[in-house]
């Protein structure tokens, strides 16, 4: 956890590493499959504190606060929003669950990148968490098929 020793960061600031993010995302997917979300598709603070954070502590070996959880969920939502914008941009985009990549013809990519020039990496990178994010924060259906990476 960071502190505010003149660096401009809040005292409760936390930088999430990849392992922590992956563990939290897996727990959120499990929670969705177990029906932890309310009618609005959100996992309540009470449920997070009672069911997710204790499991997160068990898996990581240290405590993560609810505010840290909220911060990472906000980041997950931002990532998923970017992916969703891509998929909604044109009917020419698709998803390959085998390669974990977004697919489209060259013309579709060119059109998309005109309006989203910072998203060039979407064309070449893999996104192994896309399906999990769809379940955890995109309110996708939790089917259990390929939703948790081992």
C-alpha positions, 0 to 999 in steps of 0.5 A: 500500500502506498502512503502520502509522503509528499507524493500526492497520493492518498494514504489508502492508495493501492497499486494492483499487480497482475496476480492480485487483479487476476485473483480478484477477477476470478473471485468476481466471476465465481461470485456471478456464477453463484448469484452474488449480484443484485438485480442491477448486476452489482455485488453489494458492499455487504456481499463483497465484504462478507464473501469476496474480500475474505477469499481474496485475503485467503488467496493473497495472504493479506487484506484488501479493503473495500475501497481498494476493491472498488478502485480495481472494479472501476479499472475493470469496467474501464477496460471492458468499456474499451472492448465493448466500444470496439465490438459495437463500433461496426458489425465487422468486429468479432471475437475469437475465443481460441486466440483471445483476439478481436477480429475484423477485416483491414477496412474495419480496423482502419475505420475504427482506428481513425476514431480510436487512434490509441487502440492500435494494440487491440489489433495485435494483442491477445485479451485473455480476460475479455470473457471474464470481464464480460461476466464480472463487470459487463453483466454477461451470463455466467455459464461457467464455460471457459470463464475462469483461467487455470 
